Amino acid sequence: MDIKAIAVDIDGTLTDRNRVLSTRGMEALRRVQDRGTIVCLVSGNVLPIAYALSTYIGLDGPVVAENGGIVCHGTEVIELFDMELPRKALHRLQEEMEVKELFTNRWRRTEVAVDNSADLERMRELLEGWELTIERTGFAIHIMNVGHGKGAGVGKMAAILGLGAGEMAAFGDSDNDTSMFRRCAASVAVANASPAAKAAASYVSRKEHAEGVIEGLEELGLL
């Protein structure tokens, strides 16, 4: 495969379970970029955080945030979805159960995220029939419009870059990474990944977190 761009999740993939970034992982991404491969961060987190991280690592590729809801390329910010229905859904949930919004919701534009401790099955039961996707990551539960996902964001990223699926690889650890795995010719689930992510990946690393990313980059011949 002639991989020209990689899409890399942040939390749990480039970081450990405590969200501490790996300096070795960041250095590896810069080396991959220096060798001519476009490196794009793809996160469930908000754009200000993902954009700042990409900037300070020194990456030039587009940034995908809010689980694929937002794509930023240069100074252009593209919102692929809106949060009107997810916000209404949150209000419905709060009438019936304890649901704590994430602090970062003040910056979200396309989805709503709540604390990971919420009862996911109860949420889905209360919102049955709504045109929504409710997805748990290792760090939050996201309420999104149907079709919203990292796959949509990576698809837009690929269109911006003029690339096809066969020219991209993805790295991740959670259920919400599976849609971008399906968008790419190669996909790497790190060893700490969820069962769904491992099942969807074309390669599962032996090492966890950023060390697994480095292993996957080596496996693909990008390092």
TIFI-237874 format. One line per 3 residues: number of its first residue (from 1); their letters; for each residue x, z, y of N, C-alpha, C. Coordinates in steps of 0.2 Angstrom, whole numbers, padded with zeros to 4 digits. Layout:
TIFI-237874
NUM> a> X,Z,Y,X,Z,Y,X,Z,Y ~ ...
//
This chain:
TIFI-237874
1> mdi> 0004,0000,-0006,0000,0000,0000,0004,0000,0006 ~ 0002,-0004,0011,0005,-0004,0018,0002,0001,0022 ~ 0003,0007,0022,0000,0012,0026,0002,0012,0034
4> kai> -0002,0010,0038,0000,0010,0045,-0002,0016,0049 ~ -0007,0020,0047,-0009,0026,0051,-0011,0031,0046 ~ -0011,0037,0048,-0013,0043,0044,-0017,0047,0048
7> avd> -0023,0050,0045,-0027,0055,0048,-0026,0062,0044 ~ -0025,0067,0048,-0022,0073,0046,-0027,0079,0049 ~ -0030,0082,0044,-0034,0088,0046,-0029,0094,0048
10> idg> -0032,0098,0052,-0028,0104,0055,-0029,0110,0051 ~ -0034,0113,0052,-0035,0120,0049,-0035,0120,0042 ~ -0031,0124,0039,-0030,0124,0031,-0026,0119,0028
13> tlt> -0024,0114,0032,-0020,0108,0030,-0013,0109,0033 ~ -0013,0108,0040,-0007,0109,0044,-0006,0117,0045 ~ -0011,0121,0044,-0010,0128,0045,-0011,0132,0039
16> drn> -0009,0138,0039,-0011,0142,0033,-0018,0145,0034 ~ -0020,0149,0029,-0027,0152,0029,-0028,0156,0036 ~ -0023,0158,0039,-0023,0162,0045,-0023,0158,0051
19> rvl> -0023,0151,0050,-0023,0147,0056,-0016,0147,0060 ~ -0011,0148,0056,-0004,0148,0059,-0001,0141,0057 ~ 0001,0138,0062,0004,0131,0061,0011,0131,0058
22> str> 0012,0126,0054,0019,0126,0051,0023,0121,0055 ~ 0029,0124,0057,0033,0120,0061,0036,0114,0057 ~ 0037,0116,0050,0040,0110,0046,0035,0104,0046
25> gme> 0028,0106,0045,0023,0101,0045,0023,0097,0052 ~ 0024,0100,0057,0024,0097,0064,0030,0092,0064 ~ 0036,0095,0062,0042,0090,0062,0041,0084,0057
28> alr> 0038,0085,0052,0037,0080,0047,0032,0074,0050 ~ 0027,0076,0054,0023,0071,0057,0026,0068,0062 ~ 0031,0071,0066,0035,0067,0071,0039,0062,0068
31> rvq> 0042,0064,0062,0047,0060,0058,0043,0053,0056 ~ 0037,0055,0053,0033,0049,0051,0031,0044,0057 ~ 0029,0047,0062,0028,0043,0068,0034,0039,0071
34> drg> 0040,0043,0071,0046,0039,0073,0048,0033,0068 ~ 0045,0034,0062,0047,0028,0057,0041,0022,0058 ~ 0037,0023,0063,0032,0018,0064,0025,0018,0062
37> tiv> 0023,0024,0059,0016,0025,0056,0013,0029,0062 ~ 0007,0027,0063,0002,0031,0068,0000,0037,0065 ~ 0000,0042,0069,-0002,0049,0066,-0008,0051,0070
40> clv> -0014,0053,0067,-0020,0055,0071,-0022,0062,0068 ~ -0023,0066,0072,-0026,0073,0070,-0034,0072,0070 ~ -0036,0075,0065,-0044,0074,0064,-0046,0081,0062
43> sgn> -0050,0084,0066,-0052,0091,0066,-0059,0092,0067 ~ -0062,0098,0064,-0068,0101,0065,-0068,0104,0072 ~ -0063,0106,0074,-0062,0110,0081,-0064,0105,0087
46> vlp> -0064,0108,0092,-0066,0105,0098,-0061,0101,0101 ~ -0062,0096,0105,-0057,0091,0108,-0052,0094,0112 ~ -0053,0099,0116,-0048,0102,0120,-0042,0105,0116
49> iay> -0044,0108,0110,-0039,0111,0106,-0036,0106,0102 ~ -0039,0101,0099,-0036,0096,0095,-0032,0091,0099 ~ -0034,0090,0105,-0030,0085,0110,-0024,0089,0112
52> als> -0024,0095,0114,-0018,0099,0116,-0013,0100,0110 ~ -0016,0101,0104,-0011,0101,0099,-0007,0095,0098 ~ -0011,0089,0098,-0008,0082,0097,-0003,0081,0102
55> tyi> -0005,0083,0108,0000,0082,0114,0006,0086,0113 ~ 0006,0092,0111,0012,0096,0111,0016,0095,0105 ~ 0013,0092,0100,0017,0090,0094,0021,0084,0096
58> gld> 0018,0080,0100,0021,0074,0102,0018,0068,0099 ~ 0012,0068,0097,0009,0062,0093,0005,0057,0098 ~ 0005,0051,0096,0003,0046,0101,-0004,0043,0098
61> gpv> -0006,0045,0092,-0012,0042,0089,-0019,0045,0092 ~ -0024,0041,0091,-0031,0044,0093,-0032,0051,0090 ~ -0036,0055,0094,-0038,0062,0091,-0045,0062,0089
64> vae> -0047,0064,0083,-0054,0064,0081,-0056,0072,0081 ~ -0061,0074,0084,-0063,0081,0085,-0070,0082,0083 ~ -0072,0088,0082,-0079,0090,0081,-0082,0086,0074
67> ngg> -0078,0086,0069,-0079,0083,0063,-0081,0076,0063 ~ -0078,0072,0068,-0079,0065,0068,-0084,0063,0074 ~ -0087,0068,0077,-0091,0067,0083,-0088,0064,0089
70> ivc> -0082,0065,0090,-0078,0063,0096,-0072,0060,0094 ~ -0070,0054,0097,-0064,0051,0096,-0061,0050,0103 ~ -0055,0052,0104,-0051,0052,0111,-0045,0047,0110
73> hgt> -0045,0042,0114,-0039,0037,0113,-0036,0036,0120 ~ -0030,0039,0122,-0028,0039,0129,-0032,0043,0133 ~ -0035,0040,0138,-0040,0044,0143,-0047,0042,0141
76> evi> -0048,0038,0136,-0055,0037,0134,-0058,0042,0129 ~ -0064,0044,0130,-0067,0049,0126,-0074,0046,0124 ~ -0074,0045,0117,-0080,0042,0114,-0084,0047,0110
79> elf> -0090,0048,0112,-0095,0053,0109,-0099,0049,0104 ~ -0099,0050,0098,-0102,0046,0093,-0109,0049,0091 ~ -0110,0055,0093,-0117,0058,0092,-0118,0063,0098
82> dme> -0124,0066,0097,-0126,0071,0103,-0128,0077,0099 ~ -0129,0082,0103,-0131,0089,0100,-0138,0091,0102 ~ -0142,0087,0104,-0149,0089,0105,-0152,0092,0099
85> lpr> -0152,0088,0094,-0156,0091,0088,-0152,0097,0085 ~ -0145,0097,0084,-0142,0102,0081,-0143,0109,0086 ~ -0144,0108,0092,-0145,0114,0096,-0152,0117,0095
88> kal> -0157,0112,0094,-0164,0114,0093,-0164,0118,0086 ~ -0160,0115,0081,-0160,0118,0075,-0157,0125,0075 ~ -0152,0126,0079,-0149,0133,0080,-0154,0138,0083
91> hrl> -0158,0136,0087,-0163,0140,0090,-0168,0142,0085 ~ -0170,0137,0081,-0175,0139,0075,-0172,0144,0070 ~ -0165,0143,0069,-0162,0147,0064,-0162,0154,0067
94> qee> -0160,0155,0073,-0160,0162,0076,-0166,0165,0077 ~ -0172,0162,0076,-0178,0165,0076,-0179,0169,0069 ~ -0176,0166,0064,-0177,0169,0057,-0172,0173,0054
97> mev> -0165,0172,0056,-0160,0175,0053,-0154,0176,0058 ~ -0149,0180,0055,-0143,0182,0059,-0138,0176,0059 ~ -0137,0173,0065,-0133,0167,0065,-0129,0168,0071
100> kel> -0122,0168,0071,-0118,0169,0076,-0114,0163,0078 ~ -0115,0161,0084,-0112,0154,0087,-0104,0156,0087 ~ -0101,0150,0086,-0093,0151,0088,-0092,0151,0095
103> ftn> -0087,0154,0097,-0085,0154,0104,-0084,0147,0107 ~ -0081,0143,0102,-0079,0136,0105,-0085,0132,0106 ~ -0091,0134,0104,-0097,0130,0106,-0098,0128,0113
106> rwr> -0095,0132,0117,-0096,0131,0124,-0092,0124,0126 ~ -0088,0122,0122,-0084,0115,0123,-0087,0110,0118 ~ -0092,0111,0114,-0094,0106,0109,-0099,0101,0113
109> rte> -0099,0095,0111,-0103,0090,0114,-0107,0086,0109 ~ -0106,0087,0102,-0109,0083,0097,-0112,0086,0091 ~ -0111,0093,0091,-0113,0097,0085,-0113,0104,0087
112> vav> -0115,0108,0083,-0115,0116,0084,-0112,0119,0078 ~ -0108,0124,0079,-0104,0127,0074,-0106,0135,0074 ~ -0107,0138,0068,-0108,0145,0068,-0103,0148,0063
115> dns> -0103,0155,0064,-0099,0159,0060,-0100,0157,0052 ~ -0094,0157,0049,-0094,0156,0042,-0098,0161,0037 ~ -0099,0167,0040,-0102,0172,0036,-0110,0171,0035
118> adl> -0113,0166,0039,-0120,0165,0039,-0122,0162,0032 ~ -0128,0164,0030,-0131,0162,0023,-0132,0154,0023 ~ -0128,0150,0020,-0129,0143,0021,-0135,0141,0017
121> erm> -0137,0143,0012,-0143,0141,0008,-0149,0143,0012 ~ -0149,0149,0015,-0155,0150,0019,-0155,0146,0025 ~ -0150,0144,0028,-0150,0139,0034,-0153,0132,0031
124> rel> -0151,0130,0026,-0153,0124,0023,-0161,0124,0021 ~ -0163,0130,0019,-0170,0131,0017,-0174,0130,0024 ~ -0172,0134,0029,-0176,0134,0035,-0176,0127,0039
127> leg> -0171,0123,0038,-0170,0117,0041,-0172,0111,0036 ~ -0175,0112,0031,-0177,0107,0026,-0182,0102,0030 ~ -0180,0096,0029,-0184,0091,0032,-0182,0088,0039
130> wel> -0177,0092,0042,-0174,0090,0048,-0169,0085,0047 ~ -0168,0080,0051,-0163,0075,0050,-0156,0077,0052 ~ -0153,0082,0048,-0147,0085,0049,-0143,0086,0043
133> tie> -0136,0087,0044,-0132,0089,0039,-0129,0095,0041 ~ -0129,0100,0036,-0126,0107,0037,-0120,0107,0032 ~ -0114,0108,0035,-0108,0108,0031,-0104,0114,0032
136> rtg> -0101,0117,0027,-0097,0123,0027,-0089,0120,0027 ~ -0085,0122,0031,-0078,0121,0030,-0075,0128,0029 ~ -0069,0129,0028,-0066,0135,0027,-0066,0140,0033
139> fai> -0068,0137,0039,-0068,0142,0044,-0075,0142,0048 ~ -0079,0138,0047,-0086,0138,0050,-0091,0134,0046 ~ -0097,0135,0049,-0103,0131,0046,-0105,0126,0052
142> him> -0105,0120,0051,-0107,0115,0056,-0114,0112,0055 ~ -0118,0111,0060,-0124,0108,0060,-0124,0102,0064 ~ -0125,0096,0061,-0124,0090,0063,-0129,0085,0062
145> nvg> -0130,0079,0066,-0134,0074,0064,-0132,0071,0058 ~ -0137,0068,0055,-0136,0064,0049,-0131,0058,0050 ~ -0126,0057,0046,-0121,0052,0048,-0115,0054,0051
148> hgk> -0116,0060,0054,-0110,0063,0058,-0105,0066,0052 ~ -0099,0065,0053,-0094,0067,0048,-0087,0064,0050 ~ -0082,0067,0047,-0075,0064,0049,-0075,0057,0047
151> gag> -0078,0055,0042,-0078,0048,0040,-0080,0043,0046 ~ -0085,0045,0049,-0087,0041,0055,-0082,0041,0060 ~ -0079,0047,0062,-0074,0047,0067,-0068,0043,0065
154> vgk> -0066,0043,0059,-0060,0039,0056,-0062,0032,0056 ~ -0068,0030,0055,-0070,0023,0055,-0069,0021,0062 ~ -0071,0025,0067,-0071,0022,0074,-0063,0022,0076
157> maa> -0059,0027,0074,-0052,0027,0075,-0049,0021,0072 ~ -0051,0019,0066,-0048,0013,0063,-0050,0006,0067 ~ -0056,0006,0070,-0058,0000,0074,-0054,0000,0080
160> ilg> -0053,0006,0083,-0049,0006,0089,-0042,0003,0088 ~ -0039,0005,0082,-0032,0003,0081,-0032,-0004,0077 ~ -0038,-0007,0076,-0038,-0013,0072,-0035,-0013,0065
163> lga> -0037,-0008,0062,-0034,-0007,0055,-0040,-0007,0050 ~ -0039,-0009,0044,-0044,-0008,0038,-0042,-0002,0034 ~ -0047,-0001,0030,-0046,0005,0025,-0040,0005,0021
166> gem> -0038,-0001,0019,-0032,-0001,0015,-0025,0000,0019 ~ -0026,0001,0025,-0020,0003,0029,-0020,0010,0032 ~ -0024,0014,0029,-0024,0021,0031,-0024,0026,0025
169> aaf> -0021,0032,0027,-0021,0038,0022,-0024,0044,0026 ~ -0027,0048,0022,-0030,0054,0025,-0027,0060,0021 ~ -0027,0066,0025,-0024,0072,0022,-0029,0078,0024
172> gds> -0031,0082,0019,-0036,0087,0021,-0037,0093,0015 ~ -0041,0097,0016,-0042,0103,0012,-0049,0105,0010 ~ -0054,0102,0014,-0061,0105,0014,-0066,0100,0012
175> dnd> -0072,0102,0011,-0078,0098,0009,-0079,0093,0015 ~ -0078,0095,0021,-0079,0090,0026,-0074,0085,0027 ~ -0068,0085,0023,-0063,0080,0023,-0065,0074,0018
178> tsm> -0070,0075,0014,-0071,0070,0009,-0074,0064,0012 ~ -0077,0064,0017,-0080,0057,0020,-0074,0053,0023 ~ -0069,0056,0026,-0063,0052,0028,-0059,0050,0022
181> frr> -0059,0054,0017,-0055,0052,0011,-0058,0045,0008 ~ -0065,0045,0009,-0068,0038,0006,-0067,0033,0011 ~ -0065,0034,0017,-0063,0029,0022,-0056,0026,0021
184> caa> -0052,0029,0018,-0045,0027,0017,-0043,0025,0010 ~ -0038,0021,0010,-0036,0018,0004,-0032,0024,0000 ~ -0029,0028,0003,-0025,0034,0000,-0028,0040,0003
187> sva> -0028,0046,-0001,-0030,0052,0002,-0027,0058,-0002 ~ -0025,0063,0002,-0021,0068,-0001,-0025,0075,0000 ~ -0027,0078,-0005,-0029,0085,-0005,-0024,0090,-0006
190> van> -0022,0095,-0002,-0017,0100,-0003,-0019,0104,-0008 ~ -0015,0108,-0011,-0016,0112,-0017,-0021,0117,-0016 ~ -0022,0120,-0010,-0027,0125,-0008,-0034,0122,-0006
193> asp> -0035,0116,-0007,-0041,0112,-0006,-0047,0114,-0010 ~ -0053,0113,-0007,-0059,0114,-0011,-0060,0110,-0017 ~ -0064,0112,-0022,-0065,0107,-0028,-0067,0100,-0026
196> aak> -0072,0100,-0021,-0075,0094,-0018,-0069,0089,-0015 ~ -0065,0092,-0011,-0059,0088,-0008,-0055,0086,-0014 ~ -0053,0090,-0018,-0048,0088,-0024,-0052,0082,-0028
199> aaa> -0058,0083,-0029,-0061,0078,-0033,-0062,0071,-0030 ~ -0062,0071,-0023,-0062,0065,-0019,-0056,0062,-0017 ~ -0050,0066,-0018,-0044,0063,-0016,-0040,0059,-0021
202> syv> -0036,0054,-0019,-0032,0050,-0024,-0026,0054,-0026 ~ -0024,0059,-0023,-0018,0063,-0025,-0019,0070,-0023 ~ -0018,0075,-0027,-0018,0082,-0026,-0011,0085,-0026
205> srk> -0009,0088,-0021,-0002,0090,-0021,-0001,0096,-0025 ~ 0005,0098,-0027,0006,0104,-0030,0007,0110,-0026 ~ 0009,0108,-0019,0010,0113,-0014,0004,0114,-0010
208> eha> 0004,0120,-0006,-0002,0121,-0002,0000,0120,0005 ~ -0006,0119,0009,-0005,0118,0016,0000,0113,0018 ~ 0004,0114,0024,0008,0109,0026,0013,0107,0021
211> egv> 0015,0111,0017,0020,0109,0012,0017,0104,0007 ~ 0011,0104,0006,0007,0099,0002,0006,0093,0006 ~ 0006,0093,0013,0006,0087,0017,0012,0084,0016
214> ieg> 0018,0087,0017,0024,0084,0016,0025,0081,0009 ~ 0023,0085,0004,0023,0082,-0002,0020,0075,-0003 ~ 0014,0075,0000,0010,0069,0000,0013,0063,0004
217> lee> 0016,0065,0010,0019,0060,0014,0025,0057,0010 ~ 0029,0061,0006,0034,0059,0002,0031,0054,-0004 ~ 0026,0056,-0007,0023,0053,-0012,0021,0046,-0010
220> lgl> 0019,0045,-0004,0016,0038,-0001,0022,0035,0002 ~ 0028,0037,0002,0034,0034,0004,0034,0034,0012 ~ 0031,0038,0015,0031,0039,0022,0036,0043,0025
223> l> 0039,0047,0021,0045,0051,0023,0051,0050,0019
//
